[in-house]
Amino acid sequence: MAKSKTKKKKTMNQPRKPSKRERRYKFFIYLMIIIMIGSVITSGLVYIL
């Protein structure tokens, strides 16, 4: 019984590999942030010029 508990702890402590959907969402969020920063910079340049 003690052995099965230690095995469960080992599997729970292992870092879980992110699924394709999670990676896609993360990529999409980063992409949107980059686009927003780029639009803010370009609109600032237009205002200055």
PyMOL Python script that loads the backbone (N, CA, C, O; Angstrom):
from pymol import cmd

cmd.read_pdbstr("""\
ATOM      1  N   MET A   1       0.824  -1.193   0.000  1.00  0.00           N
ATOM      2  CA  MET A   1       0.000   0.000   0.000  1.00  0.00           C
ATOM      3  C   MET A   1       0.868   1.256   0.000  1.00  0.00           C
ATOM      4  O   MET A   1       0.538   2.240  -0.663  1.00  0.00           O
ATOM      5  N   ALA A   2       1.973   1.226   0.740  1.00  0.00           N
ATOM      6  CA  ALA A   2       2.857   2.393   0.786  1.00  0.00           C
ATOM      7  C   ALA A   2       3.506   2.643  -0.570  1.00  0.00           C
ATOM      8  O   ALA A   2       3.742   3.789  -0.954  1.00  0.00           O
ATOM      9  N   LYS A   3       3.794   1.553  -1.298  1.00  0.00           N
ATOM     10  CA  LYS A   3       4.437   1.716  -2.610  1.00  0.00           C
ATOM     11  C   LYS A   3       3.511   2.425  -3.594  1.00  0.00           C
ATOM     12  O   LYS A   3       3.963   3.282  -4.354  1.00  0.00           O
ATOM     13  N   SER A   4       2.236   2.085  -3.591  1.00  0.00           N
ATOM     14  CA  SER A   4       1.308   2.700  -4.538  1.00  0.00           C
ATOM     15  C   SER A   4       1.157   4.202  -4.256  1.00  0.00           C
ATOM     16  O   SER A   4       0.985   4.996  -5.181  1.00  0.00           O
ATOM     17  N   LYS A   5       1.220   4.582  -2.983  1.00  0.00           N
ATOM     18  CA  LYS A   5       1.128   6.015  -2.661  1.00  0.00           C
ATOM     19  C   LYS A   5       2.331   6.775  -3.204  1.00  0.00           C
ATOM     20  O   LYS A   5       2.175   7.871  -3.741  1.00  0.00           O
ATOM     21  N   THR A   6       3.521   6.215  -3.073  1.00  0.00           N
ATOM     22  CA  THR A   6       4.712   6.915  -3.567  1.00  0.00           C
ATOM     23  C   THR A   6       4.682   7.014  -5.084  1.00  0.00           C
ATOM     24  O   THR A   6       5.123   8.016  -5.647  1.00  0.00           O
ATOM     25  N   LYS A   7       4.164   5.983  -5.754  1.00  0.00           N
ATOM     26  CA  LYS A   7       4.070   6.056  -7.213  1.00  0.00           C
ATOM     27  C   LYS A   7       3.123   7.172  -7.642  1.00  0.00           C
ATOM     28  O   LYS A   7       3.411   7.902  -8.590  1.00  0.00           O
ATOM     29  N   LYS A   8       1.998   7.307  -6.949  1.00  0.00           N
ATOM     30  CA  LYS A   8       1.051   8.365  -7.288  1.00  0.00           C
ATOM     31  C   LYS A   8       1.691   9.735  -7.117  1.00  0.00           C
ATOM     32  O   LYS A   8       1.511  10.614  -7.960  1.00  0.00           O
ATOM     33  N   LYS A   9       2.435   9.923  -6.033  1.00  0.00           N
ATOM     34  CA  LYS A   9       3.085  11.217  -5.802  1.00  0.00           C
ATOM     35  C   LYS A   9       4.076  11.534  -6.911  1.00  0.00           C
ATOM     36  O   LYS A   9       4.151  12.676  -7.364  1.00  0.00           O
ATOM     37  N   LYS A  10       4.829  10.550  -7.349  1.00  0.00           N
ATOM     38  CA  LYS A  10       5.808  10.782  -8.411  1.00  0.00           C
ATOM     39  C   LYS A  10       5.122  11.219  -9.705  1.00  0.00           C
ATOM     40  O   LYS A  10       5.584  12.143 -10.376  1.00  0.00           O
ATOM     41  N   THR A  11       4.025  10.556 -10.049  1.00  0.00           N
ATOM     42  CA  THR A  11       3.348  10.913 -11.290  1.00  0.00           C
ATOM     43  C   THR A  11       2.677  12.277 -11.174  1.00  0.00           C
ATOM     44  O   THR A  11       2.589  13.001 -12.166  1.00  0.00           O
ATOM     45  N   MET A  12       2.205  12.639  -9.989  1.00  0.00           N
ATOM     46  CA  MET A  12       1.549  13.935  -9.834  1.00  0.00           C
ATOM     47  C   MET A  12       2.561  15.075  -9.840  1.00  0.00           C
ATOM     48  O   MET A  12       2.238  16.183 -10.267  1.00  0.00           O
ATOM     49  N   ASN A  13       3.780  14.817  -9.373  1.00  0.00           N
ATOM     50  CA  ASN A  13       4.796  15.869  -9.329  1.00  0.00           C
ATOM     51  C   ASN A  13       5.462  16.104 -10.681  1.00  0.00           C
ATOM     52  O   ASN A  13       6.140  17.115 -10.859  1.00  0.00           O
ATOM     53  N   GLN A  14       5.284  15.199 -11.630  1.00  0.00           N
ATOM     54  CA  GLN A  14       5.901  15.379 -12.939  1.00  0.00           C
ATOM     55  C   GLN A  14       5.237  16.550 -13.650  1.00  0.00           C
ATOM     56  O   GLN A  14       4.015  16.686 -13.602  1.00  0.00           O
ATOM     57  N   PRO A  15       6.028  17.401 -14.314  1.00  0.00           N
ATOM     58  CA  PRO A  15       5.418  18.506 -15.060  1.00  0.00           C
ATOM     59  C   PRO A  15       4.606  17.975 -16.227  1.00  0.00           C
ATOM     60  O   PRO A  15       5.084  17.149 -17.005  1.00  0.00           O
ATOM     61  N   ARG A  16       3.376  18.453 -16.346  1.00  0.00           N
ATOM     62  CA  ARG A  16       2.482  17.968 -17.397  1.00  0.00           C
ATOM     63  C   ARG A  16       2.782  18.698 -18.693  1.00  0.00           C
ATOM     64  O   ARG A  16       2.938  19.919 -18.712  1.00  0.00           O
ATOM     65  N   LYS A  17       2.860  17.944 -19.766  1.00  0.00           N
ATOM     66  CA  LYS A  17       3.128  18.527 -21.078  1.00  0.00           C
ATOM     67  C   LYS A  17       1.865  19.246 -21.563  1.00  0.00           C
ATOM     68  O   LYS A  17       0.789  18.648 -21.578  1.00  0.00           O
ATOM     69  N   PRO A  18       1.980  20.533 -21.963  1.00  0.00           N
ATOM     70  CA  PRO A  18       0.781  21.256 -22.398  1.00  0.00           C
ATOM     71  C   PRO A  18       0.211  20.668 -23.689  1.00  0.00           C
ATOM     72  O   PRO A  18       0.953  20.249 -24.576  1.00  0.00           O
ATOM     73  N   SER A  19      -1.100  20.645 -23.774  1.00  0.00           N
ATOM     74  CA  SER A  19      -1.748  20.090 -24.958  1.00  0.00           C
ATOM     75  C   SER A  19      -1.623  21.065 -26.125  1.00  0.00           C
ATOM     76  O   SER A  19      -1.240  22.222 -25.952  1.00  0.00           O
ATOM     77  N   LYS A  20      -1.954  20.570 -27.311  1.00  0.00           N
ATOM     78  CA  LYS A  20      -1.859  21.423 -28.502  1.00  0.00           C
ATOM     79  C   LYS A  20      -2.797  22.612 -28.384  1.00  0.00           C
ATOM     80  O   LYS A  20      -2.447  23.719 -28.795  1.00  0.00           O
ATOM     81  N   ARG A  21      -3.979  22.401 -27.832  1.00  0.00           N
ATOM     82  CA  ARG A  21      -4.948  23.489 -27.691  1.00  0.00           C
ATOM     83  C   ARG A  21      -4.399  24.570 -26.760  1.00  0.00           C
ATOM     84  O   ARG A  21      -4.512  25.759 -27.060  1.00  0.00           O
ATOM     85  N   GLU A  22      -3.801  24.166 -25.623  1.00  0.00           N
ATOM     86  CA  GLU A  22      -3.235  25.138 -24.691  1.00  0.00           C
ATOM     87  C   GLU A  22      -2.115  25.931 -25.351  1.00  0.00           C
ATOM     88  O   GLU A  22      -2.027  27.147 -25.184  1.00  0.00           O
ATOM     89  N   ARG A  23      -1.257  25.236 -26.104  1.00  0.00           N
ATOM     90  CA  ARG A  23      -0.162  25.933 -26.790  1.00  0.00           C
ATOM     91  C   ARG A  23      -0.705  26.911 -27.823  1.00  0.00           C
ATOM     92  O   ARG A  23      -0.172  28.009 -27.983  1.00  0.00           O
ATOM     93  N   ARG A  24      -1.771  26.512 -28.531  1.00  0.00           N
ATOM     94  CA  ARG A  24      -2.358  27.375 -29.543  1.00  0.00           C
ATOM     95  C   ARG A  24      -2.945  28.630 -28.899  1.00  0.00           C
ATOM     96  O   ARG A  24      -2.760  29.735 -29.410  1.00  0.00           O
ATOM     97  N   TYR A  25      -3.658  28.463 -27.770  1.00  0.00           N
ATOM     98  CA  TYR A  25      -4.218  29.618 -27.072  1.00  0.00           C
ATOM     99  C   TYR A  25      -3.117  30.552 -26.585  1.00  0.00           C
ATOM    100  O   TYR A  25      -3.231  31.771 -26.709  1.00  0.00           O
ATOM    101  N   LYS A  26      -2.044  29.978 -26.027  1.00  0.00           N
ATOM    102  CA  LYS A  26      -0.938  30.787 -25.532  1.00  0.00           C
ATOM    103  C   LYS A  26      -0.305  31.571 -26.676  1.00  0.00           C
ATOM    104  O   LYS A  26      -0.024  32.760 -26.531  1.00  0.00           O
ATOM    105  N   PHE A  27      -0.079  30.919 -27.803  1.00  0.00           N
ATOM    106  CA  PHE A  27       0.500  31.580 -28.968  1.00  0.00           C
ATOM    107  C   PHE A  27      -0.409  32.704 -29.442  1.00  0.00           C
ATOM    108  O   PHE A  27       0.063  33.790 -29.776  1.00  0.00           O
ATOM    109  N   PHE A  28      -1.716  32.445 -29.470  1.00  0.00           N
ATOM    110  CA  PHE A  28      -2.674  33.447 -29.938  1.00  0.00           C
ATOM    111  C   PHE A  28      -2.682  34.660 -29.015  1.00  0.00           C
ATOM    112  O   PHE A  28      -2.749  35.795 -29.487  1.00  0.00           O
ATOM    113  N   ILE A  29      -2.614  34.431 -27.706  1.00  0.00           N
ATOM    114  CA  ILE A  29      -2.608  35.543 -26.756  1.00  0.00           C
ATOM    115  C   ILE A  29      -1.354  36.378 -26.935  1.00  0.00           C
ATOM    116  O   ILE A  29      -1.426  37.606 -26.970  1.00  0.00           O
ATOM    117  N   TYR A  30      -0.187  35.715 -27.049  1.00  0.00           N
ATOM    118  CA  TYR A  30       1.053  36.465 -27.259  1.00  0.00           C
ATOM    119  C   TYR A  30       1.005  37.253 -28.563  1.00  0.00           C
ATOM    120  O   TYR A  30       1.466  38.393 -28.621  1.00  0.00           O
ATOM    121  N   LEU A  31       0.452  36.651 -29.604  1.00  0.00           N
ATOM    122  CA  LEU A  31       0.345  37.322 -30.899  1.00  0.00           C
ATOM    123  C   LEU A  31      -0.528  38.573 -30.782  1.00  0.00           C
ATOM    124  O   LEU A  31      -0.178  39.624 -31.319  1.00  0.00           O
ATOM    125  N   MET A  32      -1.653  38.465 -30.089  1.00  0.00           N
ATOM    126  CA  MET A  32      -2.538  39.620 -29.918  1.00  0.00           C
ATOM    127  C   MET A  32      -1.848  40.733 -29.133  1.00  0.00           C
ATOM    128  O   MET A  32      -2.014  41.909 -29.458  1.00  0.00           O
ATOM    129  N   ILE A  33      -1.078  40.378 -28.106  1.00  0.00           N
ATOM    130  CA  ILE A  33      -0.354  41.392 -27.319  1.00  0.00           C
ATOM    131  C   ILE A  33       0.664  42.099 -28.196  1.00  0.00           C
ATOM    132  O   ILE A  33       0.784  43.323 -28.131  1.00  0.00           O
ATOM    133  N   ILE A  34       1.402  41.353 -29.021  1.00  0.00           N
ATOM    134  CA  ILE A  34       2.399  41.959 -29.913  1.00  0.00           C
ATOM    135  C   ILE A  34       1.719  42.894 -30.909  1.00  0.00           C
ATOM    136  O   ILE A  34       2.221  43.983 -31.185  1.00  0.00           O
ATOM    137  N   ILE A  35       0.571  42.466 -31.449  1.00  0.00           N
ATOM    138  CA  ILE A  35      -0.153  43.312 -32.403  1.00  0.00           C
ATOM    139  C   ILE A  35      -0.628  44.594 -31.724  1.00  0.00           C
ATOM    140  O   ILE A  35      -0.544  45.671 -32.313  1.00  0.00           O
ATOM    141  N   MET A  36      -1.125  44.491 -30.494  1.00  0.00           N
ATOM    142  CA  MET A  36      -1.593  45.684 -29.782  1.00  0.00           C
ATOM    143  C   MET A  36      -0.445  46.649 -29.513  1.00  0.00           C
ATOM    144  O   MET A  36      -0.598  47.858 -29.684  1.00  0.00           O
ATOM    145  N   ILE A  37       0.704  46.121 -29.092  1.00  0.00           N
ATOM    146  CA  ILE A  37       1.866  46.985 -28.836  1.00  0.00           C
ATOM    147  C   ILE A  37       2.303  47.657 -30.131  1.00  0.00           C
ATOM    148  O   ILE A  37       2.605  48.850 -30.141  1.00  0.00           O
ATOM    149  N   GLY A  38       2.339  46.900 -31.220  1.00  0.00           N
ATOM    150  CA  GLY A  38       2.715  47.477 -32.515  1.00  0.00           C
ATOM    151  C   GLY A  38       1.762  48.567 -32.955  1.00  0.00           C
ATOM    152  O   GLY A  38       2.202  49.589 -33.480  1.00  0.00           O
ATOM    153  N   SER A  39       0.463  48.377 -32.754  1.00  0.00           N
ATOM    154  CA  SER A  39      -0.501  49.397 -33.167  1.00  0.00           C
ATOM    155  C   SER A  39      -0.378  50.645 -32.303  1.00  0.00           C
ATOM    156  O   SER A  39      -0.554  51.757 -32.801  1.00  0.00           O
ATOM    157  N   VAL A  40      -0.083  50.483 -31.023  1.00  0.00           N
ATOM    158  CA  VAL A  40       0.106  51.638 -30.142  1.00  0.00           C
ATOM    159  C   VAL A  40       1.331  52.431 -30.585  1.00  0.00           C
ATOM    160  O   VAL A  40       1.293  53.661 -30.633  1.00  0.00           O
ATOM    161  N   ILE A  41       2.413  51.736 -30.907  1.00  0.00           N
ATOM    162  CA  ILE A  41       3.642  52.414 -31.340  1.00  0.00           C
ATOM    163  C   ILE A  41       3.413  53.143 -32.658  1.00  0.00           C
ATOM    164  O   ILE A  41       3.819  54.295 -32.806  1.00  0.00           O
ATOM    165  N   THR A  42       2.769  52.485 -33.613  1.00  0.00           N
ATOM    166  CA  THR A  42       2.562  53.134 -34.916  1.00  0.00           C
ATOM    167  C   THR A  42       1.590  54.305 -34.806  1.00  0.00           C
ATOM    168  O   THR A  42       1.776  55.317 -35.481  1.00  0.00           O
ATOM    169  N   SER A  43       0.562  54.190 -33.975  1.00  0.00           N
ATOM    170  CA  SER A  43      -0.354  55.321 -33.809  1.00  0.00           C
ATOM    171  C   SER A  43       0.348  56.475 -33.103  1.00  0.00           C
ATOM    172  O   SER A  43       0.057  57.638 -33.380  1.00  0.00           O
ATOM    173  N   GLY A  44       1.250  56.172 -32.212  1.00  0.00           N
ATOM    174  CA  GLY A  44       2.038  57.227 -31.564  1.00  0.00           C
ATOM    175  C   GLY A  44       2.943  57.928 -32.558  1.00  0.00           C
ATOM    176  O   GLY A  44       3.096  59.148 -32.506  1.00  0.00           O
ATOM    177  N   LEU A  45       3.543  57.172 -33.462  1.00  0.00           N
ATOM    178  CA  LEU A  45       4.401  57.771 -34.487  1.00  0.00           C
ATOM    179  C   LEU A  45       3.596  58.664 -35.421  1.00  0.00           C
ATOM    180  O   LEU A  45       4.057  59.736 -35.814  1.00  0.00           O
ATOM    181  N   VAL A  46       2.407  58.226 -35.773  1.00  0.00           N
ATOM    182  CA  VAL A  46       1.539  59.031 -36.656  1.00  0.00           C
ATOM    183  C   VAL A  46       1.172  60.327 -35.959  1.00  0.00           C
ATOM    184  O   VAL A  46       1.148  61.381 -36.594  1.00  0.00           O
ATOM    185  N   TYR A  47       0.884  60.271 -34.663  1.00  0.00           N
ATOM    186  CA  TYR A  47       0.509  61.470 -33.904  1.00  0.00           C
ATOM    187  C   TYR A  47       1.679  62.451 -33.835  1.00  0.00           C
ATOM    188  O   TYR A  47       1.487  63.661 -33.953  1.00  0.00           O
ATOM    189  N   ILE A  48       2.900  61.921 -33.642  1.00  0.00           N
ATOM    190  CA  ILE A  48       4.095  62.782 -33.564  1.00  0.00           C
ATOM    191  C   ILE A  48       4.386  63.421 -34.915  1.00  0.00           C
ATOM    192  O   ILE A  48       4.690  64.611 -34.991  1.00  0.00           O
ATOM    193  N   LEU A  49       4.293  62.637 -35.975  1.00  0.00           N
ATOM    194  CA  LEU A  49       4.599  63.163 -37.312  1.00  0.00           C
ATOM    195  C   LEU A  49       3.411  63.915 -37.839  1.00  0.00           C
ATOM    196  O   LEU A  49       3.457  64.440 -38.952  1.00  0.00           O
TER     197      LEU A  49
END
""", "prot")
cmd.dss("prot")
cmd.show_as("cartoon", "prot")
cmd.util.cbc("prot")
cmd.orient("prot")
